[in-house]
């Protein structure tokens, strides 16, 4: 199961990247998977934050444009 970022990049899920755990995995292999999982979770949180902030930015941009139109209309009436 891959995860697609907001920029369109495909990121492998940690278990998919590691594959099926063989019986002869040593500590180094397990640490690698743990680090990859940690980075994967951080990347997902940052991507969700990015999407949230973009939506907020777009909302504020539209609100700002609306207020500027109101101010300009009010000034033109007087």
PDB file of N, CA, C and O in Angstrom, chain B, residues numbered from 101:
ATOM      1  N   UNK B 101       0.845  -1.172   0.000  1.00  0.00           N
ATOM      2  CA  UNK B 101       0.000   0.000   0.000  1.00  0.00           C
ATOM      3  C   UNK B 101       0.896   1.243   0.000  1.00  0.00           C
ATOM      4  O   UNK B 101       1.601   1.501   0.975  1.00  0.00           O
ATOM      5  N   UNK B 102       0.868   1.991  -1.068  1.00  0.00           N
ATOM      6  CA  UNK B 102       1.671   3.205  -1.132  1.00  0.00           C
ATOM      7  C   UNK B 102       0.835   4.400  -0.696  1.00  0.00           C
ATOM      8  O   UNK B 102      -0.395   4.365  -0.690  1.00  0.00           O
ATOM      9  N   UNK B 103       1.535   5.429  -0.341  1.00  0.00           N
ATOM     10  CA  UNK B 103       0.898   6.668   0.095  1.00  0.00           C
ATOM     11  C   UNK B 103       1.352   7.752  -0.875  1.00  0.00           C
ATOM     12  O   UNK B 103       2.546   7.881  -1.142  1.00  0.00           O
ATOM     13  N   UNK B 104       0.415   8.532  -1.403  1.00  0.00           N
ATOM     14  CA  UNK B 104       0.731   9.610  -2.325  1.00  0.00           C
ATOM     15  C   UNK B 104       0.680  10.929  -1.571  1.00  0.00           C
ATOM     16  O   UNK B 104      -0.328  11.257  -0.944  1.00  0.00           O
ATOM     17  N   UNK B 105       1.777  11.688  -1.635  1.00  0.00           N
ATOM     18  CA  UNK B 105       1.850  12.960  -0.929  1.00  0.00           C
ATOM     19  C   UNK B 105       1.029  14.011  -1.650  1.00  0.00           C
ATOM     20  O   UNK B 105       0.515  13.771  -2.743  1.00  0.00           O
ATOM     21  N   UNK B 106       0.911  15.172  -1.036  1.00  0.00           N
ATOM     22  CA  UNK B 106       0.157  16.262  -1.653  1.00  0.00           C
ATOM     23  C   UNK B 106       0.848  16.784  -2.908  1.00  0.00           C
ATOM     24  O   UNK B 106       0.220  17.450  -3.731  1.00  0.00           O
ATOM     25  N   UNK B 107       2.131  16.486  -3.060  1.00  0.00           N
ATOM     26  CA  UNK B 107       2.863  16.888  -4.256  1.00  0.00           C
ATOM     27  C   UNK B 107       2.847  15.807  -5.331  1.00  0.00           C
ATOM     28  O   UNK B 107       3.408  15.996  -6.411  1.00  0.00           O
ATOM     29  N   UNK B 108       2.205  14.671  -5.039  1.00  0.00           N
ATOM     30  CA  UNK B 108       2.070  13.608  -6.023  1.00  0.00           C
ATOM     31  C   UNK B 108       3.170  12.558  -5.988  1.00  0.00           C
ATOM     32  O   UNK B 108       3.248  11.730  -6.896  1.00  0.00           O
ATOM     33  N   UNK B 109       4.018  12.565  -4.972  1.00  0.00           N
ATOM     34  CA  UNK B 109       5.072  11.566  -4.861  1.00  0.00           C
ATOM     35  C   UNK B 109       4.519  10.307  -4.205  1.00  0.00           C
ATOM     36  O   UNK B 109       3.724  10.390  -3.269  1.00  0.00           O
ATOM     37  N   UNK B 110       4.937   9.148  -4.692  1.00  0.00           N
ATOM     38  CA  UNK B 110       4.527   7.876  -4.094  1.00  0.00           C
ATOM     39  C   UNK B 110       5.564   7.471  -3.053  1.00  0.00           C
ATOM     40  O   UNK B 110       6.765   7.478  -3.322  1.00  0.00           O
ATOM     41  N   UNK B 111       5.086   7.119  -1.859  1.00  0.00           N
ATOM     42  CA  UNK B 111       5.955   6.699  -0.763  1.00  0.00           C
ATOM     43  C   UNK B 111       5.533   5.302  -0.339  1.00  0.00           C
ATOM     44  O   UNK B 111       4.354   5.042  -0.097  1.00  0.00           O
ATOM     45  N   UNK B 112       6.499   4.416  -0.253  1.00  0.00           N
ATOM     46  CA  UNK B 112       6.209   3.047   0.155  1.00  0.00           C
ATOM     47  C   UNK B 112       5.846   3.003   1.635  1.00  0.00           C
ATOM     48  O   UNK B 112       6.446   3.704   2.451  1.00  0.00           O
ATOM     49  N   UNK B 113       4.880   2.192   1.968  1.00  0.00           N
ATOM     50  CA  UNK B 113       4.525   1.958   3.364  1.00  0.00           C
ATOM     51  C   UNK B 113       5.687   1.185   4.002  1.00  0.00           C
ATOM     52  O   UNK B 113       6.309   0.364   3.328  1.00  0.00           O
ATOM     53  N   UNK B 114       5.995   1.425   5.280  1.00  0.00           N
ATOM     54  CA  UNK B 114       7.144   0.764   5.909  1.00  0.00           C
ATOM     55  C   UNK B 114       7.138  -0.759   5.781  1.00  0.00           C
ATOM     56  O   UNK B 114       8.178  -1.358   5.506  1.00  0.00           O
ATOM     57  N   UNK B 115       5.981  -1.390   5.979  1.00  0.00           N
ATOM     58  CA  UNK B 115       5.947  -2.848   5.866  1.00  0.00           C
ATOM     59  C   UNK B 115       6.147  -3.303   4.432  1.00  0.00           C
ATOM     60  O   UNK B 115       6.718  -4.365   4.185  1.00  0.00           O
ATOM     61  N   UNK B 116       5.679  -2.499   3.487  1.00  0.00           N
ATOM     62  CA  UNK B 116       5.867  -2.841   2.081  1.00  0.00           C
ATOM     63  C   UNK B 116       7.321  -2.659   1.680  1.00  0.00           C
ATOM     64  O   UNK B 116       7.854  -3.450   0.901  1.00  0.00           O
ATOM     65  N   UNK B 117       7.965  -1.627   2.202  1.00  0.00           N
ATOM     66  CA  UNK B 117       9.375  -1.390   1.881  1.00  0.00           C
ATOM     67  C   UNK B 117      10.252  -2.488   2.466  1.00  0.00           C
ATOM     68  O   UNK B 117      11.233  -2.907   1.851  1.00  0.00           O
ATOM     69  N   UNK B 118       9.893  -2.948   3.653  1.00  0.00           N
ATOM     70  CA  UNK B 118      10.700  -3.971   4.312  1.00  0.00           C
ATOM     71  C   UNK B 118      10.392  -5.366   3.769  1.00  0.00           C
ATOM     72  O   UNK B 118      11.238  -6.257   3.833  1.00  0.00           O
ATOM     73  N   UNK B 119       9.207  -5.552   3.246  1.00  0.00           N
ATOM     74  CA  UNK B 119       8.820  -6.877   2.774  1.00  0.00           C
ATOM     75  C   UNK B 119       8.456  -7.774   3.942  1.00  0.00           C
ATOM     76  O   UNK B 119       8.372  -7.325   5.085  1.00  0.00           O
ATOM     77  N   UNK B 120       8.244  -9.037   3.645  1.00  0.00           N
ATOM     78  CA  UNK B 120       7.894  -9.979   4.708  1.00  0.00           C
ATOM     79  C   UNK B 120       9.118 -10.215   5.581  1.00  0.00           C
ATOM     80  O   UNK B 120      10.220 -10.444   5.082  1.00  0.00           O
ATOM     81  N   UNK B 121       8.913 -10.158   6.857  1.00  0.00           N
ATOM     82  CA  UNK B 121      10.031 -10.280   7.786  1.00  0.00           C
ATOM     83  C   UNK B 121      10.575 -11.713   7.780  1.00  0.00           C
ATOM     84  O   UNK B 121       9.891 -12.653   8.183  1.00  0.00           O
ATOM     85  N   UNK B 122      11.818 -11.856   7.313  1.00  0.00           N
ATOM     86  CA  UNK B 122      12.414 -13.195   7.356  1.00  0.00           C
ATOM     87  C   UNK B 122      12.833 -13.547   8.781  1.00  0.00           C
ATOM     88  O   UNK B 122      12.957 -12.676   9.642  1.00  0.00           O
ATOM     89  N   UNK B 123      13.045 -14.825   9.008  1.00  0.00           N
ATOM     90  CA  UNK B 123      13.406 -15.274  10.348  1.00  0.00           C
ATOM     91  C   UNK B 123      14.821 -14.867  10.736  1.00  0.00           C
ATOM     92  O   UNK B 123      15.151 -14.812  11.920  1.00  0.00           O
ATOM     93  N   UNK B 124      15.650 -14.584   9.750  1.00  0.00           N
ATOM     94  CA  UNK B 124      17.054 -14.287  10.061  1.00  0.00           C
ATOM     95  C   UNK B 124      17.344 -12.787  10.149  1.00  0.00           C
ATOM     96  O   UNK B 124      18.491 -12.372   9.986  1.00  0.00           O
ATOM     97  N   UNK B 125      16.324 -11.976  10.403  1.00  0.00           N
ATOM     98  CA  UNK B 125      16.564 -10.552  10.586  1.00  0.00           C
ATOM     99  C   UNK B 125      17.377 -10.331  11.855  1.00  0.00           C
ATOM    100  O   UNK B 125      17.137 -10.970  12.880  1.00  0.00           O
ATOM    101  N   UNK B 126      18.337  -9.425  11.775  1.00  0.00           N
ATOM    102  CA  UNK B 126      19.093  -9.083  12.974  1.00  0.00           C
ATOM    103  C   UNK B 126      18.604  -7.730  13.505  1.00  0.00           C
ATOM    104  O   UNK B 126      17.669  -7.150  12.953  1.00  0.00           O
ATOM    105  N   UNK B 127      19.221  -7.236  14.554  1.00  0.00           N
ATOM    106  CA  UNK B 127      18.810  -5.975  15.181  1.00  0.00           C
ATOM    107  C   UNK B 127      18.916  -4.797  14.221  1.00  0.00           C
ATOM    108  O   UNK B 127      18.079  -3.894  14.246  1.00  0.00           O
ATOM    109  N   UNK B 128      19.940  -4.803  13.378  1.00  0.00           N
ATOM    110  CA  UNK B 128      20.134  -3.704  12.418  1.00  0.00           C
ATOM    111  C   UNK B 128      18.947  -3.591  11.478  1.00  0.00           C
ATOM    112  O   UNK B 128      18.482  -2.489  11.187  1.00  0.00           O
ATOM    113  N   UNK B 129      18.458  -4.722  11.004  1.00  0.00           N
ATOM    114  CA  UNK B 129      17.296  -4.717  10.107  1.00  0.00           C
ATOM    115  C   UNK B 129      16.058  -4.176  10.822  1.00  0.00           C
ATOM    116  O   UNK B 129      15.302  -3.382  10.260  1.00  0.00           O
ATOM    117  N   UNK B 130      15.862  -4.609  12.056  1.00  0.00           N
ATOM    118  CA  UNK B 130      14.702  -4.140  12.823  1.00  0.00           C
ATOM    119  C   UNK B 130      14.805  -2.643  13.105  1.00  0.00           C
ATOM    120  O   UNK B 130      13.801  -1.933  13.056  1.00  0.00           O
ATOM    121  N   UNK B 131      15.998  -2.165  13.397  1.00  0.00           N
ATOM    122  CA  UNK B 131      16.194  -0.731  13.637  1.00  0.00           C
ATOM    123  C   UNK B 131      15.920   0.065  12.371  1.00  0.00           C
ATOM    124  O   UNK B 131      15.343   1.151  12.428  1.00  0.00           O
ATOM    125  N   UNK B 132      16.334  -0.472  11.229  1.00  0.00           N
ATOM    126  CA  UNK B 132      16.089   0.213   9.953  1.00  0.00           C
ATOM    127  C   UNK B 132      14.594   0.386   9.728  1.00  0.00           C
ATOM    128  O   UNK B 132      14.142   1.462   9.335  1.00  0.00           O
ATOM    129  N   UNK B 133      13.824  -0.676   9.978  1.00  0.00           N
ATOM    130  CA  UNK B 133      12.377  -0.604   9.783  1.00  0.00           C
ATOM    131  C   UNK B 133      11.759   0.385  10.771  1.00  0.00           C
ATOM    132  O   UNK B 133      10.866   1.148  10.403  1.00  0.00           O
ATOM    133  N   UNK B 134      12.224   0.379  12.015  1.00  0.00           N
ATOM    134  CA  UNK B 134      11.700   1.314  13.007  1.00  0.00           C
ATOM    135  C   UNK B 134      11.991   2.760  12.605  1.00  0.00           C
ATOM    136  O   UNK B 134      11.120   3.622  12.723  1.00  0.00           O
ATOM    137  N   UNK B 135      13.199   3.030  12.135  1.00  0.00           N
ATOM    138  CA  UNK B 135      13.550   4.390  11.704  1.00  0.00           C
ATOM    139  C   UNK B 135      12.726   4.803  10.491  1.00  0.00           C
ATOM    140  O   UNK B 135      12.241   5.933  10.420  1.00  0.00           O
ATOM    141  N   UNK B 136      12.568   3.888   9.537  1.00  0.00           N
ATOM    142  CA  UNK B 136      11.772   4.189   8.344  1.00  0.00           C
ATOM    143  C   UNK B 136      10.323   4.458   8.744  1.00  0.00           C
ATOM    144  O   UNK B 136       9.699   5.388   8.232  1.00  0.00           O
ATOM    145  N   UNK B 137       9.789   3.650   9.653  1.00  0.00           N
ATOM    146  CA  UNK B 137       8.415   3.846  10.113  1.00  0.00           C
ATOM    147  C   UNK B 137       8.264   5.208  10.775  1.00  0.00           C
ATOM    148  O   UNK B 137       7.288   5.918  10.534  1.00  0.00           O
ATOM    149  N   UNK B 138       9.230   5.569  11.609  1.00  0.00           N
ATOM    150  CA  UNK B 138       9.197   6.869  12.280  1.00  0.00           C
ATOM    151  C   UNK B 138       9.214   8.008  11.261  1.00  0.00           C
ATOM    152  O   UNK B 138       8.428   8.949  11.368  1.00  0.00           O
ATOM    153  N   UNK B 139      10.103   7.926  10.281  1.00  0.00           N
ATOM    154  CA  UNK B 139      10.177   8.972   9.252  1.00  0.00           C
ATOM    155  C   UNK B 139       8.913   9.001   8.402  1.00  0.00           C
ATOM    156  O   UNK B 139       8.454  10.072   8.005  1.00  0.00           O
ATOM    157  N   UNK B 140       8.356   7.839   8.125  1.00  0.00           N
ATOM    158  CA  UNK B 140       7.124   7.762   7.338  1.00  0.00           C
ATOM    159  C   UNK B 140       5.984   8.457   8.075  1.00  0.00           C
ATOM    160  O   UNK B 140       5.223   9.214   7.471  1.00  0.00           O
ATOM    161  N   UNK B 141       5.862   8.203   9.379  1.00  0.00           N
ATOM    162  CA  UNK B 141       4.809   8.838  10.168  1.00  0.00           C
ATOM    163  C   UNK B 141       5.011  10.351  10.238  1.00  0.00           C
ATOM    164  O   UNK B 141       4.043  11.107  10.151  1.00  0.00           O
ATOM    165  N   UNK B 142       6.254  10.797  10.394  1.00  0.00           N
ATOM    166  CA  UNK B 142       6.531  12.232  10.412  1.00  0.00           C
ATOM    167  C   UNK B 142       6.169  12.869   9.077  1.00  0.00           C
ATOM    168  O   UNK B 142       5.578  13.949   9.043  1.00  0.00           O
ATOM    169  N   UNK B 143       6.516  12.214   7.988  1.00  0.00           N
ATOM    170  CA  UNK B 143       6.207  12.750   6.664  1.00  0.00           C
ATOM    171  C   UNK B 143       4.700  12.847   6.448  1.00  0.00           C
ATOM    172  O   UNK B 143       4.219  13.818   5.865  1.00  0.00           O
ATOM    173  N   UNK B 144       3.955  11.850   6.911  1.00  0.00           N
ATOM    174  CA  UNK B 144       2.498  11.895   6.775  1.00  0.00           C
ATOM    175  C   UNK B 144       1.911  13.049   7.576  1.00  0.00           C
ATOM    176  O   UNK B 144       1.021  13.751   7.096  1.00  0.00           O
ATOM    177  N   UNK B 145       2.410  13.249   8.806  1.00  0.00           N
ATOM    178  CA  UNK B 145       1.910  14.359   9.629  1.00  0.00           C
ATOM    179  C   UNK B 145       2.250  15.707   8.984  1.00  0.00           C
ATOM    180  O   UNK B 145       1.414  16.611   8.959  1.00  0.00           O
ATOM    181  N   UNK B 146       3.471  15.842   8.467  1.00  0.00           N
ATOM    182  CA  UNK B 146       3.853  17.105   7.828  1.00  0.00           C
ATOM    183  C   UNK B 146       3.025  17.361   6.577  1.00  0.00           C
ATOM    184  O   UNK B 146       2.650  18.501   6.304  1.00  0.00           O
ATOM    185  N   UNK B 147       2.738  16.309   5.816  1.00  0.00           N
ATOM    186  CA  UNK B 147       1.935  16.476   4.613  1.00  0.00           C
ATOM    187  C   UNK B 147       0.513  16.888   4.968  1.00  0.00           C
ATOM    188  O   UNK B 147      -0.072  17.738   4.296  1.00  0.00           O
ATOM    189  N   UNK B 148      -0.050  16.292   6.020  1.00  0.00           N
ATOM    190  CA  UNK B 148      -1.396  16.688   6.452  1.00  0.00           C
ATOM    191  C   UNK B 148      -1.394  18.134   6.935  1.00  0.00           C
ATOM    192  O   UNK B 148      -2.340  18.877   6.675  1.00  0.00           O
ATOM    193  N   UNK B 149      -0.343  18.532   7.632  1.00  0.00           N
ATOM    194  CA  UNK B 149      -0.220  19.923   8.089  1.00  0.00           C
ATOM    195  C   UNK B 149      -0.118  20.867   6.897  1.00  0.00           C
ATOM    196  O   UNK B 149      -0.714  21.944   6.900  1.00  0.00           O
ATOM    197  N   UNK B 150       0.638  20.462   5.880  1.00  0.00           N
ATOM    198  CA  UNK B 150       0.779  21.276   4.671  1.00  0.00           C
ATOM    199  C   UNK B 150      -0.573  21.481   4.000  1.00  0.00           C
ATOM    200  O   UNK B 150      -0.914  22.600   3.620  1.00  0.00           O
ATOM    201  N   UNK B 151      -1.335  20.418   3.854  1.00  0.00           N
ATOM    202  CA  UNK B 151      -2.650  20.513   3.224  1.00  0.00           C
ATOM    203  C   UNK B 151      -3.564  21.423   4.044  1.00  0.00           C
ATOM    204  O   UNK B 151      -4.294  22.243   3.486  1.00  0.00           O
ATOM    205  N   UNK B 152      -3.522  21.275   5.369  1.00  0.00           N
ATOM    206  CA  UNK B 152      -4.346  22.109   6.249  1.00  0.00           C
ATOM    207  C   UNK B 152      -3.966  23.583   6.115  1.00  0.00           C
ATOM    208  O   UNK B 152      -4.837  24.445   5.997  1.00  0.00           O
ATOM    209  N   UNK B 153      -2.672  23.866   6.132  1.00  0.00           N
ATOM    210  CA  UNK B 153      -2.226  25.253   6.032  1.00  0.00           C
ATOM    211  C   UNK B 153      -2.532  25.855   4.663  1.00  0.00           C
ATOM    212  O   UNK B 153      -2.842  27.042   4.565  1.00  0.00           O
ATOM    213  N   UNK B 154      -2.448  25.056   3.616  1.00  0.00           N
ATOM    214  CA  UNK B 154      -2.808  25.559   2.281  1.00  0.00           C
ATOM    215  C   UNK B 154      -4.288  25.923   2.221  1.00  0.00           C
ATOM    216  O   UNK B 154      -4.658  26.951   1.654  1.00  0.00           O
ATOM    217  N   UNK B 155      -5.132  25.076   2.808  1.00  0.00           N
ATOM    218  CA  UNK B 155      -6.570  25.364   2.818  1.00  0.00           C
ATOM    219  C   UNK B 155      -6.853  26.631   3.616  1.00  0.00           C
ATOM    220  O   UNK B 155      -7.665  27.458   3.200  1.00  0.00           O
ATOM    221  N   UNK B 156      -6.196  26.785   4.746  1.00  0.00           N
ATOM    222  CA  UNK B 156      -6.374  27.983   5.572  1.00  0.00           C
ATOM    223  C   UNK B 156      -5.893  29.221   4.817  1.00  0.00           C
ATOM    224  O   UNK B 156      -6.532  30.272   4.858  1.00  0.00           O
ATOM    225  N   UNK B 157      -4.761  29.083   4.131  1.00  0.00           N
ATOM    226  CA  UNK B 157      -4.210  30.190   3.358  1.00  0.00           C
ATOM    227  C   UNK B 157      -5.166  30.592   2.234  1.00  0.00           C
ATOM    228  O   UNK B 157      -5.373  31.781   1.989  1.00  0.00           O
ATOM    229  N   UNK B 158      -5.737  29.624   1.566  1.00  0.00           N
ATOM    230  CA  UNK B 158      -6.688  29.907   0.489  1.00  0.00           C
ATOM    231  C   UNK B 158      -7.940  30.592   1.037  1.00  0.00           C
ATOM    232  O   UNK B 158      -8.454  31.533   0.432  1.00  0.00           O
ATOM    233  N   UNK B 159      -8.425  30.117   2.184  1.00  0.00           N
ATOM    234  CA  UNK B 159      -9.597  30.737   2.805  1.00  0.00           C
ATOM    235  C   UNK B 159      -9.321  32.198   3.153  1.00  0.00           C
ATOM    236  O   UNK B 159     -10.146  33.074   2.888  1.00  0.00           O
ATOM    237  N   UNK B 160      -8.154  32.454   3.747  1.00  0.00           N
ATOM    238  CA  UNK B 160      -7.805  33.828   4.105  1.00  0.00           C
ATOM    239  C   UNK B 160      -7.610  34.709   2.872  1.00  0.00           C
ATOM    240  O   UNK B 160      -7.941  35.895   2.884  1.00  0.00           O
ATOM    241  N   UNK B 161      -7.071  34.116   1.815  1.00  0.00           N
ATOM    242  CA  UNK B 161      -6.890  34.874   0.568  1.00  0.00           C
ATOM    243  C   UNK B 161      -8.240  35.311   0.007  1.00  0.00           C
ATOM    244  O   UNK B 161      -8.406  36.463  -0.394  1.00  0.00           O
ATOM    245  N   UNK B 162      -9.202  34.390  -0.022  1.00  0.00           N
ATOM    246  CA  UNK B 162     -10.539  34.727  -0.531  1.00  0.00           C
ATOM    247  C   UNK B 162     -11.230  35.744   0.376  1.00  0.00           C
ATOM    248  O   UNK B 162     -11.901  36.660  -0.100  1.00  0.00           O
ATOM    249  N   UNK B 163     -11.060  35.574   1.666  1.00  0.00           N
ATOM    250  CA  UNK B 163     -11.652  36.520   2.605  1.00  0.00           C
ATOM    251  C   UNK B 163     -11.053  37.911   2.416  1.00  0.00           C
ATOM    252  O   UNK B 163     -11.767  38.913   2.457  1.00  0.00           O
ATOM    253  N   UNK B 164      -9.754  37.966   2.211  1.00  0.00           N
ATOM    254  CA  UNK B 164      -9.067  39.237   2.001  1.00  0.00           C
ATOM    255  C   UNK B 164      -9.540  39.906   0.703  1.00  0.00           C
ATOM    256  O   UNK B 164      -9.790  41.112   0.678  1.00  0.00           O
ATOM    257  N   UNK B 165      -9.658  39.135  -0.350  1.00  0.00           N
ATOM    258  CA  UNK B 165     -10.131  39.685  -1.622  1.00  0.00           C
ATOM    259  C   UNK B 165     -11.560  40.214  -1.487  1.00  0.00           C
ATOM    260  O   UNK B 165     -11.889  41.264  -2.037  1.00  0.00           O
ATOM    261  N   UNK B 166     -12.400  39.492  -0.759  1.00  0.00           N
ATOM    262  CA  UNK B 166     -13.772  39.921  -0.540  1.00  0.00           C
ATOM    263  C   UNK B 166     -13.808  41.258   0.203  1.00  0.00           C
ATOM    264  O   UNK B 166     -14.539  42.171  -0.182  1.00  0.00           O
ATOM    265  N   UNK B 167     -13.017  41.363   1.264  1.00  0.00           N
ATOM    266  CA  UNK B 167     -12.988  42.600   2.048  1.00  0.00           C
ATOM    267  C   UNK B 167     -12.461  43.766   1.210  1.00  0.00           C
ATOM    268  O   UNK B 167     -12.969  44.882   1.320  1.00  0.00           O
ATOM    269  N   UNK B 168     -11.455  43.522   0.378  1.00  0.00           N
ATOM    270  CA  UNK B 168     -10.940  44.588  -0.490  1.00  0.00           C
ATOM    271  C   UNK B 168     -11.994  45.057  -1.480  1.00  0.00           C
ATOM    272  O   UNK B 168     -12.107  46.251  -1.756  1.00  0.00           O
ATOM    273  N   UNK B 169     -12.775  44.104  -2.020  1.00  0.00           N
ATOM    274  CA  UNK B 169     -13.857  44.494  -2.938  1.00  0.00           C
ATOM    275  C   UNK B 169     -14.894  45.340  -2.214  1.00  0.00           C
ATOM    276  O   UNK B 169     -15.371  46.337  -2.755  1.00  0.00           O
ATOM    277  N   UNK B 170     -15.247  44.946  -0.992  1.00  0.00           N
ATOM    278  CA  UNK B 170     -16.208  45.732  -0.218  1.00  0.00           C
ATOM    279  C   UNK B 170     -15.696  47.148   0.031  1.00  0.00           C
ATOM    280  O   UNK B 170     -16.433  48.122  -0.126  1.00  0.00           O
ATOM    281  N   UNK B 171     -14.436  47.249   0.419  1.00  0.00           N
ATOM    282  CA  UNK B 171     -13.850  48.571   0.684  1.00  0.00           C
ATOM    283  C   UNK B 171     -13.836  49.404  -0.579  1.00  0.00           C
ATOM    284  O   UNK B 171     -14.177  50.586  -0.536  1.00  0.00           O
ATOM    285  N   UNK B 172     -13.453  48.823  -1.700  1.00  0.00           N
ATOM    286  CA  UNK B 172     -13.403  49.566  -2.968  1.00  0.00           C
ATOM    287  C   UNK B 172     -14.795  50.005  -3.408  1.00  0.00           C
ATOM    288  O   UNK B 172     -14.958  51.119  -3.904  1.00  0.00           O
ATOM    289  N   UNK B 173     -15.796  49.156  -3.237  1.00  0.00           N
ATOM    290  CA  UNK B 173     -17.161  49.514  -3.600  1.00  0.00           C
ATOM    291  C   UNK B 173     -17.661  50.664  -2.713  1.00  0.00           C
ATOM    292  O   UNK B 173     -18.321  51.587  -3.190  1.00  0.00           O
ATOM    293  N   UNK B 174     -17.341  50.594  -1.438  1.00  0.00           N
ATOM    294  CA  UNK B 174     -17.762  51.636  -0.488  1.00  0.00           C
ATOM    295  C   UNK B 174     -17.126  52.971  -0.840  1.00  0.00           C
ATOM    296  O   UNK B 174     -17.773  54.016  -0.768  1.00  0.00           O
ATOM    297  N   UNK B 175     -15.838  52.929  -1.226  1.00  0.00           N
ATOM    298  CA  UNK B 175     -15.143  54.169  -1.599  1.00  0.00           C
ATOM    299  C   UNK B 175     -15.692  54.734  -2.910  1.00  0.00           C
ATOM    300  O   UNK B 175     -15.773  55.952  -3.076  1.00  0.00           O
ATOM    301  N   UNK B 176     -16.062  53.871  -3.822  1.00  0.00           N
ATOM    302  CA  UNK B 176     -16.599  54.335  -5.108  1.00  0.00           C
ATOM    303  C   UNK B 176     -17.995  54.948  -4.970  1.00  0.00           C
ATOM    304  O   UNK B 176     -18.383  55.790  -5.780  1.00  0.00           O
ATOM    305  N   UNK B 177     -18.737  54.538  -3.970  1.00  0.00           N
ATOM    306  CA  UNK B 177     -20.079  55.063  -3.744  1.00  0.00           C
ATOM    307  C   UNK B 177     -20.057  56.472  -3.197  1.00  0.00           C
ATOM    308  O   UNK B 177     -20.995  57.237  -3.423  1.00  0.00           O
ATOM    309  N   UNK B 178     -18.995  56.832  -2.475  1.00  0.00           N
ATOM    310  CA  UNK B 178     -18.962  58.145  -1.860  1.00  0.00           C
ATOM    311  C   UNK B 178     -18.307  59.176  -2.752  1.00  0.00           C
ATOM    312  O   UNK B 178     -18.202  60.342  -2.373  1.00  0.00           O
TER     313      UNK B 178
END
